[in-house]
Amino acid sequence: MEEILIRKAEVRDYEDLDKIFYDVGSLHKKIHPEIFKDGANFHLNKDYYIDSLSQPENYSIVAECSGQVVGFLMAKMISGFSPQNNIMNISKFGVAEEFRHHNIGSELMNYITNTAKELGCSRIELNVYNNNTPAKNFYKKQGFLVQRLRLSKEI
């Protein structure tokens, strides 16, 4: 495999990101069909994406291989009551299926971890579906621990 470049996301990355977003959304639908009903839209909203790139508290990065975006991570720094309580919250994360198990996810996580440290964050948080075993195993290898349980109720 060619060298992977981790860099800040740009507007020009939208098409590649949208393909990965769709694949990740489709995977989530397989895991949770009761949440992701038929007709669910798994595409990345272009206006939302472009707007998020301009927000200073947002950190969107991509993994690029041979000029193609093959992974992404979107996070937001959340200010706490004091600087020691600042959190980097990962909201979106994915790697193209054919590039999984090549350390791309780990490289994205290392990048955002270093960024969070530089910004003085005390921790990184994220959500994962309880029965998404591959993702949970990946996050455990990255040093994440279960801190709380998030419950939901369909209405």
N, C-alpha and C positions, 0 to 999 in steps of 0.2 A: 504494500500500500504506500502511496505517496505521502509526503509530509502533510500534516494537518496544521493549518493556521487558525489560531483563535484570535478573533478581532471583534471590535464593536460592530453591531448590526447597522446597516444602512438601508435607505429606502429601496435601493436597487436589489436588495435581497428578498423582496416581498414574494415573488413567484416561487422561488425555491422553498421559502419558509412555509408558504401556503400548502405546498405538496406534503411536507413533513407534518404540518398541523393536521391535515386531513387524515393521514395515516395514523397518527396518534389518536385522533378522535374516533376513528373506526375501531381501533384496538379497545378503547374505553367502552365503546358500544358493545363489543363482544363480552367484555367483563361485566358490564352493568346495563343490560338491555332494558331494565325497568326504569332507568334514569334517562338513557338516551333513546328516545322513542324514534319510530320511523319518521323520516323527514327532518331529523336533527341536522343542523348545519355545522359541519366540522371545519369550515374554511375560516381562515384568519381574516377578520374584518380589516380591510386596507386602511380606512380612515382611522380606526383605533390604533393600528400599528404605527402609522406615520405620526399621529399625535403623541403616542407613547415615546417615540424617539426624541421628541423635543422636551420632554419633562426631565428636569435635572435629577430628580430622585429615582428615576428609572435607569436600569442597567440591562441593556439587551446586547447579548453577544452571540456570535455564530462560530461554528467550526466549518472551515472551508477546505476542500480537497480538490485540486486541479481546477480551481475557479468555480466549483459548485458548492453551495451551502449544503452540508450534510448533517448539521445539528444546530440546535439553538438553546438558549436559556434566557428567560426574561425574569428580572427581579426588580424589587423596589426597596429602597432604604426607608425604614419607618423609624422616625425619631421617637425616643423614649423620654421619660421624665428627666433623665440626665444622659449625657453622652455615653456612659457605660451601659445604658439600656437600649442603645440603637440596635435595630434588627435588620438584617437583609432577608427579605421574604421572597422566595422563589415562587413565581406564579405559573410559569409555563416552562416546560423542558421537554426536549425530544431529540432523538437521533434517527435519521433515515434507516429503515429496516436493514438494508444491505450493508450498512456501516456500523451496526451494533456489534458489540464484543470486540472492538478494536481500540478501546480506551478513549474514545472520543467523548463519551459522557464524563469520564473521570477528568479529562483535560478541561472541559467546560466547568466542572465543579471546582477544580483547582483555581481556575481563573477568577471565578466569582468569590471564592474563599479569600484569595489574596486581595481582591478589590474590597471586600467587606472589612478585612483587617486594616487595610490602608485608611478606610473611612472611619475606623474606630468602633465598628459594630462588635457587639459582644457575642452574637450568635447568628446563625442562619436557620430559617424555618421554611417549611414547605408542607403541603398536603399531599397525601397519596391514598388511593382507594384501598380499603382494607384487604380485598382479595386480589390485588395486583401484586402477586408474589414476586415476579421478576423485578419490578420497580422497588419493592420493599427490600429485597436482598441487595440490590445495587446501593440503595441509600444506606443500609447498614454497613456495607463495605466502605462507604465514604465517611463513616463515623457518626451518622445520624442516630439518635435515640428517640423512642416514643416519649413525648412529653405530655401529651393530652389526647383525649379522644373527642373527635368532632362527630356529633350526631345530627341527623337530618330527618325531616318528616315531610312526606309529599302531601300537598294540599290542593 
